Amino acid sequence: MAKKILIAEDEEILYSLLKQKLVQQGYEVSVVKNGKEALEQMRKEKPDLLLLDIIMPEKGGFEVMEEMQKDPSLKDIPIVIISNSGQPVEIDKAKRLGAKDWVIKTEFDPQEVMEKVKKEIG
């Protein structure tokens, strides 16, 4: 059975490229465009991995991670952050909240994302 990946990202160019690459690799992919939808979708679908943007409408990535930590059914879902910022303070905060890895949008390489996804869920 295909592994499920949820992309929480509001930049269309980025999420459509990611979705296309992941689907080609055999993953089942859903996309949501804000943090509130991400939490609702995760509770419904229980994805194997979350690709999470930090700055989104309604709820940001940090708020999503904080809510996931409080929810036993979500707190074990691996998270890979996709962000414009590579600030050490933000990366530390994300890691404390359960992020497994980090991709910086300006240095965005779909292949790098694929490798991080494979590392987390195979």
C-alpha positions, 0 to 999 in steps of 0.5 A: 500500500502506498505511503501517504504524505500530506503537504501543508503549503500555500505556494502553488508552484512549490506544492504542485512540483512536490506533489508531482514528484512524490506521486511519480515515486509512488506516494499518495499525496494530499495538499492543504493550504493552511494549518487549520486544514492540515490538522483536520486532514491529519485527523482524517487521513493519518498520513505517514509524513507531513511536509510543513510550511512554517508561514501559512494562513490561519495557523502557521507551522509552529502552531500546527506542530504544537497542536500535534504534540498535544494529540496522541494520534498525531504526535508520532507523524514525522514532519519535514519543514519547508521554509523560507528561513534557515534561522538556527533559532527557528530550526531549534524550535521546530526540532523541539516541536518534533520536526525531523528535517528541514528544507529551505525554499530558496535552496529548494531541490526536489531531489533533496526533498525526495531523499528526506522523505525516503529517509523518514518513511522509505 
